[in-house]
């Protein structure tokens, strides 16, 4: 027993074998030997012995619980569930059985009962940490952040030291905007945990410290090389490095794939170039989210005689936007709790011709499921990410001629398909107010983007802008600043301009704060991460946006937006041009007034608000891609 408890499994096995020679039918010895073999990875041999113990003592709760654990390890989930339910009929308050059954049901899809069982376990024993770990994971998956904080707090007000609990609590704190507290929470977690480093990376990136974030993501991959979410985070966070090139992002993507042994299958392609195409859109953001401003007009505009649309939604908490989008699809599949293999099988069974990923390497993506090639043609949309996935199983990328001008092809593992018009069509909300009158008083320049998108070089640029526009101030407005601690944190990071800047949150949501566009003369796009939605909304509200263009798609969204709006002069090619452009425009009241009057009409007449036209452009591009596949012309992948 001492050897077993100390983890010396080989020594424990030898002792149990000697004892079983003397007492071959002793239930406890059979049970312990079975558990030892299970822990050594010999699950089938262990199960034989534990089942003999259960047969000898069917009323033993530990024997039944451990039998279920071994069955689960063997993949016999239904049998494991049956055994745990038998144990609970013997004692409905057995904490371990309650927690184990709850954890098992999380895996098999019985989420409602799983939550009930785990809460019963915590009620029965508030100090039983495995139940808190499992329940907090369930709640994280449901985006129930306040509930996560409640579950991860012990009855004495402390926090369980279990690493899973700490990771889940930190995730909740981060999503609630309490990122500094989240980082402190992970100080007590296991430094050998890949999940800890991945979470720290997320938090530090959101705090503007992308170099440290990358170090933690790479440490996570050292600890767990197959952790695809950490690889996606490395790729996404490269966008925050002003020195990143499109070629570097491509190389990083290929480097990860080269280390993995992936089973790349493919569904046979029906060689009918003119068939009605069955499209599958995959996104975690079919909800109130920036991407939905673009996905809704696309879904609404599709010609159903040419295409059939199935949406695969990874949204954890559906909202009114989700329901509206669902009504626009021919089919809707909730994939939030679906594993990669199951998702691939579902897409294959649905007979999807072209699978379109709308997330890239952003949070909640399902790129790994696509590695199984569930559709004969797989396409990435640059809209959702801003670069190449770097993955061989993605065939094409949808972009436009401004985001990806000629000569950018070597930045992509995918073949480049440029859409006619624009990379996307935007749908303004109907409850947004009319354009406000031009502001009076000293010039106020707004920046309403996530501050994590801002690099130190951008702050230097802002200081030059303020110097070039006498009497001007910056207005930073974002949900991040709702928390006074976070507002103070960012004020410190933006120290070069902090004495000439105001920081405001958006409590109650942006809908209650749209009047801010009547307070600013113009809006400054962020760099190196450029904005699409954060550029389009100000334009719709009558406020020009000045942007700095860059060398890859992620640095060119603002340029693509103002160009499609017919205002390419609002995009600067160099920092010096940027300062000059802002200074000239901020002091040109006549030009600002004309833009405030005309911007909505400009947008209405542009590709940016032409949902049906954009849908036709996408359909034309996908038809070209499909015919290329049917003809099997191949071609060099760029």
C-alpha positions in Angstrom: 0.0 0.0 0.0 2.8 2.4 0.8 4.5 1.8 -2.5 1.2 2.3 -4.4 0.4 5.5 -2.5 3.9 6.8 -3.3 3.4 6.2 -7.0 6.0 3.3 -7.2 3.6 1.3 -9.4 6.0 -1.5 -10.5 7.0 -2.2 -6.9 3.3 -2.2 -5.8 2.4 -4.6 -8.6 5.0 -7.1 -7.5 3.8 -6.9 -3.9 0.1 -7.4 -5.0 1.1 -10.4 -7.1 2.8 -12.1 -4.2 -0.1 -11.5 -1.9 -2.6 -12.7 -4.5 -0.8 -16.0 -4.7 -1.7 -16.5 -1.0 -5.2 -14.9 -1.1 -6.3 -15.2 -4.8 -10.0 -14.3 -4.0 -9.4 -11.4 -1.7 -11.6 -8.6 -3.1 -9.5 -5.7 -1.8 -6.3 -7.2 -3.2 -8.0 -7.8 -6.6 -9.3 -4.2 -6.5 -5.9 -2.7 -5.7 -4.1 -4.8 -8.2 -6.6 -3.8 -10.9 -6.3 -0.1 -10.1 -2.5 -0.5 -10.2 -2.6 -2.1 -13.6 -5.0 0.6 -14.8 -2.6 3.3 -13.6 0.2 1.7 -15.5 -1.9 1.9 -18.7 -3.0 -1.8 -18.8 -6.6 -1.0 -18.6 -8.1 -4.3 -20.0 -6.0 -6.4 -17.5 -7.0 -4.1 -14.7 -10.7 -4.3 -15.6 -10.7 -8.1 -15.3 -9.4 -7.9 -11.7 -11.7 -5.0 -10.6 -14.7 -6.8 -12.0 -13.8 -9.9 -9.9 -13.6 -7.6 -6.9 -17.0 -6.1 -7.8 -18.5 -9.6 -8.2 -17.2 -10.5 -4.7 -18.3 -7.3 -3.1 -21.1 -5.6 -5.2 -21.9 -3.2 -2.4 -18.5 -1.6 -2.4 -18.7 1.9 -3.7 -15.0 2.4 -4.4 -14.9 -0.8 -6.5 -17.8 0.4 -8.6 -16.4 3.9 -9.0 -13.0 2.5 -10.1 -14.6 0.0 -12.5 -16.3 2.9 -14.2 -13.0 4.8 -14.4 -11.3 1.9 -16.2 -14.3 1.4 -18.5 -14.0 5.1 -19.4 -10.3 4.7 -20.1 -11.2 1.9 -22.5 -13.7 4.1 -24.3 -16.7 2.2 -23.1 -18.5 5.3 -22.0 -22.0 3.8 -21.9 -20.9 1.0 -19.7 -19.1 3.4 -17.4 -22.2 5.5 -17.1 -24.3 2.4 -16.3 -21.8 1.4 -13.5 -21.8 4.9 -12.0 -25.6 5.0 -11.9 -25.5 1.6 -10.2 -23.2 3.0 -7.5 -25.5 6.0 -7.0 -28.4 3.7 -6.5 -26.5 2.2 -3.6 -25.6 5.7 -2.2 -27.0 8.7 -4.0 -24.7 11.0 -2.0 -21.4 9.4 -3.0 -19.4 12.5 -3.9 -16.9 10.8 -6.1 -19.6 8.9 -8.1 -21.5 12.2 -8.5 -18.5 14.0 -9.7 -17.3 11.3 -12.0 -20.8 10.8 -13.6 -21.1 14.6 -14.1 -17.7 14.7 -15.7 -18.6 11.7 -18.0 -21.9 13.3 -19.0 -20.0 16.5 -20.0 -18.1 14.3 -22.5 -21.2 12.6 -23.8 -23.4 15.6 -24.1 -25.7 15.4 -21.1 -24.8 18.9 -20.0 -27.9 19.8 -17.9 -27.7 16.6 -15.8 -23.9 17.0 -15.6 -24.3 20.4 -14.0 -26.9 19.1 -11.6 -24.7 16.2 -10.5 -21.6 18.3 -10.0 -23.6 20.9 -7.9 -24.9 18.0 -5.8 -21.3 16.8 -5.2 -20.2 20.3 -4.1 -23.2 20.6 -1.8 -22.3 17.2 -0.3 -18.7 18.1 0.2 -17.7 21.8 -0.5 -14.0 20.8 -0.2 -14.1 18.2 -2.9 -12.0 20.0 -5.5 -12.5 17.7 -8.5 -16.2 18.5 -8.6 -15.3 22.2 -8.6 -12.8 21.7 -11.3 -15.3 19.8 -13.6 -18.1 22.2 -12.9 -16.0 25.3 -13.5 -14.9 23.8 -16.9 -18.5 23.2 -17.8 -19.4 26.8 -17.0 -16.3 28.1 -18.9 -17.6 26.2 -22.0 -20.9 27.9 -21.5 -19.4 31.4 -21.2 -21.1 31.6 -17.7 -18.3 33.8 -16.3 -19.9 35.0 -13.1 -20.9 31.4 -12.2 -17.3 30.3 -12.8 -16.1 32.8 -10.2 -18.7 31.5 -7.7 -17.8 27.9 -8.2 -14.1 28.4 -8.0 -14.3 30.3 -4.7 -14.3 28.0 -1.6 -16.7 28.4 1.3 -14.0 30.2 3.4 -13.5 32.8 0.7 -10.3 31.2 -0.6 -9.5 29.7 -3.9 -8.8 26.0 -4.5 -5.2 25.4 -5.3 -6.0 22.9 -8.1 -4.5 24.1 -11.4 -7.7 23.3 -13.4 -9.7 25.5 -11.0 -7.2 28.3 -11.2 -7.1 28.2 -15.0 -10.8 28.3 -15.2 -11.1 31.1 -12.7 -8.4 33.1 -14.6 -10.3 32.6 -17.8 -13.5 34.0 -16.2 -11.7 37.0 -14.7 -10.1 37.7 -18.1 -13.4 37.6 -19.9 -14.9 39.9 -17.3 -12.2 42.5 -17.9 -10.3 41.8 -14.6 -7.1 40.7 -16.4 -4.6 42.0 -13.8 -6.4 39.9 -11.1 -6.4 36.9 -13.5 -2.7 37.0 -14.0 -2.2 37.1 -10.2 -4.5 34.1 -9.9 -2.3 32.0 -12.1 0.8 32.8 -10.0 -0.4 29.9 -7.8 -0.9 27.4 -10.6 1.4 24.6 -11.8 4.2 26.1 -13.9 4.5 22.8 -15.7 0.9 23.1 -17.1 0.5 23.9 -20.7 -3.0 25.3 -20.0 -1.5 27.7 -17.5 0.9 29.1 -20.0 -1.7 29.3 -22.8 -4.0 31.2 -20.4 -1.2 33.6 -19.3 -0.4 34.2 -23.0 -4.0 35.2 -23.6 -4.1 37.6 -20.6 -0.7 39.2 -21.4 -1.7 39.7 -25.0 -4.9 41.4 -24.0 -2.7 43.6 -21.6 -0.6 44.7 -24.6 2.4 42.6 -23.7 2.6 40.5 -26.8 6.3 39.5 -26.4 5.6 37.8 -23.1 2.4 36.3 -24.4 4.4 34.7 -27.2 6.9 33.3 -24.7 4.1 31.6 -22.8 2.4 30.2 -25.9 5.7 28.7 -27.0 6.3 27.3 -23.5 2.8 25.7 -23.7 3.8 24.1 -27.0 7.0 22.8 -25.5 5.0 21.1 -22.7 2.3 19.9 -25.0 3.4 20.0 -28.7 0.0 19.0 -30.0 -1.9 21.8 -28.3 -3.4 23.4 -31.4 -5.1 26.2 -29.5 -1.6 27.4 -28.4 -0.4 27.3 -32.0 -3.4 29.3 -33.1 -2.6 31.8 -30.4 1.0 32.1 -31.6 -0.3 32.8 -35.1 -3.0 35.3 -34.0 -0.6 37.2 -31.7 1.9 37.6 -34.5 -0.5 40.2 -35.8 0.3 42.4 -32.7 4.0 42.5 -33.6 4.7 45.5 -35.9 7.7 43.6 -37.3 5.6 40.6 -38.4 5.6 40.0 -42.1 3.1 37.9 -44.0 5.9 35.5 -44.9 6.8 35.0 -41.2 3.2 34.1 -40.4 3.2 31.6 -43.3 6.4 30.0 -42.1 5.1 29.7 -38.5 2.0 27.9 -39.7 4.0 25.5 -41.8 6.5 24.9 -39.0 3.7 23.7 -36.6 2.1 21.4 -39.2 5.5 19.9 -40.0 5.8 18.6 -36.4 2.4 16.8 -36.5 1.3 13.4 -37.9 -2.1 14.4 -39.2 -4.5 12.0 -40.9 -5.5 14.0 -44.0 -8.5 12.3 -45.7 -10.8 13.7 -48.3 -14.4 13.3 -49.3 -14.7 12.5 -53.0 -15.6 15.4 -55.2 -18.8 15.3 -57.3 -17.5 16.4 -60.7 -20.5 18.5 -61.6 -19.2 22.1 -62.3 -22.6 23.6 -62.5 -24.4 21.9 -59.6 -26.2 23.8 -56.8 -23.4 24.2 -54.3 -23.8 23.1 -50.8 -21.9 25.6 -48.7 -20.8 25.2 -45.1 -19.9 28.3 -43.0 -18.0 27.6 -39.8 -17.8 30.3 -37.1 -17.7 30.8 -33.3 -19.1 34.3 -33.9 -22.7 33.8 -35.1 -23.8 36.2 -32.3 -23.5 39.9 -31.3 -19.9 40.2 -32.6 -18.0 42.2 -35.1 -17.9 39.4 -37.6 -21.8 39.2 -37.6 -22.0 42.7 -39.2 -20.5 41.0 -42.2 -21.9 37.5 -42.1 -25.5 38.6 -41.9 -25.6 40.5 -45.3 -23.8 37.6 -46.9 -26.2 35.0 -45.6 -29.2 37.3 -46.4 -27.9 37.9 -50.0 -27.2 34.4 -51.1 -29.1 33.2 -54.2 -30.7 30.0 -53.0 -31.1 28.7 -56.6 -27.3 28.7 -56.8 -26.3 27.7 -53.3 -27.6 25.9 -50.2 -26.2 27.3 -46.9 -25.5 25.3 -43.8 -24.0 27.2 -40.8 -21.9 25.4 -38.2 -22.1 27.6 -35.1 -19.6 27.4 -32.2 -21.5 30.1 -30.2 -21.8 29.1 -26.5 -24.5 31.6 -25.6 -26.9 32.2 -28.5 -28.5 35.7 -28.6 -30.9 37.6 -30.8 -28.3 38.0 -33.5 -27.8 34.2 -33.4 -31.5 33.7 -34.0 -31.6 36.2 -36.8 -28.7 34.5 -38.5 -30.2 31.1 -38.0 -33.3 32.2 -39.8 -31.2 33.1 -42.9 -29.6 29.6 -43.2 -31.0 26.5 -44.9 -29.5 24.4 -42.1 -28.0 25.1 -38.7 -25.7 22.9 -36.6 -24.7 23.8 -33.0 -21.1 22.6 -32.8 -20.1 24.3 -29.6 -19.6 21.1 -27.6 -18.8 18.9 -30.6 -15.3 17.4 -30.8 -13.2 17.8 -33.8 -13.7 14.2 -35.1 -17.4 14.4 -34.5 -17.6 17.7 -36.3 -15.7 16.4 -39.3 -18.0 13.4 -39.5 -21.0 15.6 -39.4 -19.8 17.9 -42.1 -18.9 14.9 -44.3 -22.4 13.4 -43.7 -24.0 16.7 -44.6 -22.4 16.5 -48.0 -20.8 19.9 -48.0 -19.1 20.9 -51.3 -17.2 24.0 -50.1 -16.4 24.6 -46.4 -15.7 28.2 -45.5 -13.9 29.1 -42.3 -14.8 32.5 -40.9 -12.4 32.5 -37.9 -8.9 31.8 -39.0 -6.7 31.5 -35.9 -9.0 33.5 -33.7 -10.6 32.2 -30.5 -13.0 29.3 -30.9 -11.8 28.3 -34.4 -12.3 24.7 -35.7 -9.4 24.5 -38.0 -8.2 21.2 -36.5 -11.5 19.6 -37.4 -10.9 20.6 -41.0 -7.6 18.7 -41.0 -9.7 15.6 -41.7 -10.8 17.1 -45.0 -14.5 16.7 -44.4 -15.3 18.7 -47.5 -13.6 18.4 -50.9 -12.9 22.1 -51.1 -12.0 24.2 -48.0 -11.7 27.9 -48.0 -10.6 30.5 -45.5 -12.0 34.1 -45.4 -9.4 36.7 -44.6 -12.2 38.8 -43.0 -12.1 36.7 -39.8 -8.4 36.7 -39.2 -6.1 38.8 -41.4 -3.6 36.4 -42.7 -2.8 32.9 -44.0 -3.8 29.9 -41.8 -0.5 28.4 -43.0 -2.3 25.0 -43.1 -2.1 22.7 -46.1 -5.7 21.5 -45.7 -7.1 25.0 -46.5 -7.2 25.3 -50.3 -8.1 28.9 -51.0 -8.4 32.3 -49.2 -11.1 34.8 -50.0 -9.8 38.4 -49.9 -9.8 41.5 -52.0 -7.3 43.5 -54.1 -6.6 46.1 -51.3 -6.1 43.7 -48.4 -4.1 41.4 -50.7 -2.7 43.3 -53.6 -0.7 41.7 -56.4 2.6 40.5 -55.1 1.2 39.3 -51.7 0.5 35.7 -53.0 3.7 34.4 -51.4 2.3 35.3 -47.9 -0.3 32.5 -48.2 -0.3 28.8 -48.1 -3.7 29.0 -49.7 -4.4 30.0 -53.3 -5.6 33.6 -53.4 -9.1 34.4 -54.7 -9.7 38.2 -54.8 -13.4 39.1 -54.6 -14.9 41.8 -56.8 -15.8 44.9 -54.8 -14.7 44.4 -51.2 -13.6 41.8 -48.7 -17.1 42.0 -47.1 -20.4 43.9 -46.9 -21.4 45.6 -43.7 -24.9 45.9 -42.2 -25.4 48.9 -39.8 -27.7 48.4 -36.9 -31.2 50.0 -37.3 -31.2 51.4 -33.7 -28.1 53.5 -34.3 -28.9 57.2 -34.2 -28.7 59.7 -37.0 -25.4 61.5 -37.7 -24.8 64.1 -35.0 -23.9 67.7 -35.7 -20.2 68.5 -36.0 -18.6 69.2 -32.6 -17.5 72.6 -31.5 -14.6 73.5 -29.3 -11.0 72.2 -29.3 -10.2 69.2 -31.6 -11.0 65.8 -30.0 -9.5 62.7 -31.8 -11.1 59.4 -31.0 -9.8 55.9 -30.7 -12.5 53.3 -29.9 -10.6 50.1 -30.6 -9.4 47.4 -28.2 -6.2 49.0 -26.7 -4.3 45.7 -27.0 -4.1 46.4 -30.7 -1.8 49.4 -30.0 2.0 49.2 -30.1 4.4 51.6 -28.6 5.2 53.0 -32.0 1.6 53.9 -32.4 1.7 55.9 -29.1 4.7 57.7 -30.4 2.7 58.5 -33.5 -0.2 59.8 -31.4 2.2 62.1 -29.6 3.3 63.5 -32.9 -0.3 64.0 -34.0 -1.2 65.9 -30.8 1.8 68.1 -31.3 0.7 68.8 -34.9 -2.9 69.7 -33.9 -2.7 72.5 -31.4 -5.1 72.2 -28.4 -6.1 68.7 -29.4 -7.0 65.8 -27.0 -7.4 62.1 -27.5 -10.5 60.2 -26.4 -10.0 56.5 -25.7 -13.3 54.7 -25.3 -13.7 51.0 -25.0 -15.2 48.4 -22.6 -11.8 47.7 -21.3 -11.9 51.0 -19.4 -15.1 50.1 -17.5 -12.8 48.8 -14.8 -10.9 51.7 -13.1 -7.9 49.5 -12.5 -7.7 48.7 -16.2 -8.2 52.3 -17.2 -5.3 53.2 -14.9 -3.2 50.4 -16.3 -3.6 51.6 -19.9 -3.2 55.2 -18.9 0.2 54.1 -17.6 1.1 52.3 -20.9 0.0 55.3 -22.9 2.1 57.6 -20.7 3.5 59.6 -23.6 0.0 61.0 -24.4 -1.8 60.3 -21.1 -1.8 63.9 -20.0 -3.7 64.9 -23.2 -6.1 61.9 -23.2 -9.3 60.9 -21.6 -10.3 57.2 -20.9 -14.0 56.2 -20.9 -15.8 52.9 -20.7 -19.0 51.8 -22.3 -21.1 50.6 -19.4 -24.4 49.4 -20.7 -23.0 48.6 -24.1 -22.1 50.6 -27.1 -25.7 51.2 -28.0 -25.9 53.6 -25.1 -22.8 55.5 -26.2 -23.2 56.2 -29.9 -23.5 59.9 -29.1 -19.7 59.9 -28.7 -19.4 60.3 -32.5 -20.8 63.8 -32.1 -17.9 64.7 -29.8 -14.9 63.8 -32.1 -13.6 65.4 -35.3 -12.1 62.2 -36.6 -11.2 58.6 -35.5 -7.7 57.1 -35.5 -7.4 53.5 -36.6 -5.0 51.3 -34.6 -1.7 49.9 -35.8 -0.3 47.3 -36.2 -3.7 45.6 -35.9 -6.0 47.5 -38.2 -9.8 47.6 -37.8 -12.7 46.7 -40.1 -15.8 47.1 -37.9 -14.1 49.8 -35.8 -13.5 51.7 -39.0 -16.9 51.2 -40.6 -19.0 52.3 -37.6 -17.4 55.8 -37.4 -17.8 56.3 -41.1 -21.5 55.4 -40.8 -21.8 57.9 -38.0 -20.3 60.6 -40.2 -16.8 60.6 -38.8 -13.8 60.1 -41.0 -11.2 57.5 -40.1 -7.5 57.9 -40.7 -5.5 54.7 -41.1 -1.9 53.7 -41.6 -1.4 50.9 -44.2 1.0 48.0 -43.7 2.7 45.1 -45.4 0.2 42.3 -44.8 -3.6 41.9 -44.7 -3.9 42.3 -40.9 -2.4 45.8 -41.2 -4.6 46.8 -44.1 -8.2 46.5 -43.0 -8.6 50.2 -42.4 -7.1 50.9 -45.9 -9.5 48.4 -47.5 -12.5 50.1 -45.8 -11.7 53.7 -46.7 -10.7 52.7 -50.2 -14.0 50.8 -50.8 -15.8 53.9 -49.4 -14.2 56.0 -52.1 -11.8 57.8 -49.7 -8.4 56.2 -50.3 -6.8 59.5 -49.3 -7.6 58.7 -45.7 -5.0 55.9 -45.8 -1.4 56.9 -45.1 1.5 54.9 -46.5 4.1 56.1 -43.9 4.0 57.4 -40.3 5.0 60.9 -41.5 2.2 60.9 -44.0 -0.2 59.8 -41.2 0.7 62.7 -39.0 0.4 65.2 -41.9 -3.0 63.7 -42.9 -4.5 63.8 -39.4 -3.2 67.4 -38.9 -4.6 68.6 -42.2 -8.0 67.0 -41.8 -8.4 67.9 -38.1 -8.0 71.6 -38.9 -10.2 71.5 -42.1 -13.6 72.2 -40.7 -15.2 72.6 -44.1 -14.0 69.2 -45.3 -15.0 67.6 -42.0 -18.5 69.1 -42.3 -18.8 67.9 -45.9 -17.8 64.4 -44.9 -20.2 64.4 -41.9 -23.0 65.2 -44.3 -22.0 62.8 -47.1 -20.4 59.7 -45.5 -23.6 57.7 -45.1 -24.5 58.2 -48.8 -21.0 57.3 -49.8 -21.2 54.1 -47.9 -24.7 53.3 -49.3 -23.3 53.7 -52.8 -20.2 51.6 -52.2 -19.5 47.8 -52.2 -19.4 48.0 -48.4 -23.1 48.2 -48.0 -24.1 46.2 -51.0 -25.0 42.9 -49.4 -26.6 41.3 -52.5 -23.7 42.4 -54.6 -21.2 41.0 -52.2 -23.1 37.7 -52.1 -23.0 37.5 -55.9 -19.2 38.2 -55.8 -18.7 35.4 -53.2 -20.8 33.0 -55.3 -18.9 33.8 -58.4 -15.6 33.2 -56.7 -16.8 30.0 -55.1 -18.1 28.8 -58.5 -14.7 29.5 -60.0 -13.0 27.6 -57.2 -15.5 24.7 -57.6 -15.0 24.5 -61.4 -11.2 24.5 -60.9 -11.6 21.5 -58.5 -13.9 19.7 -60.9 -11.5 20.2 -63.7 -8.7 18.9 -61.4 -6.4 21.5 -63.0 -4.3 21.7 -59.8 -1.8 24.5 -60.1 1.0 25.7 -57.9 -0.2 26.6 -54.4 0.9 30.1 -53.5 
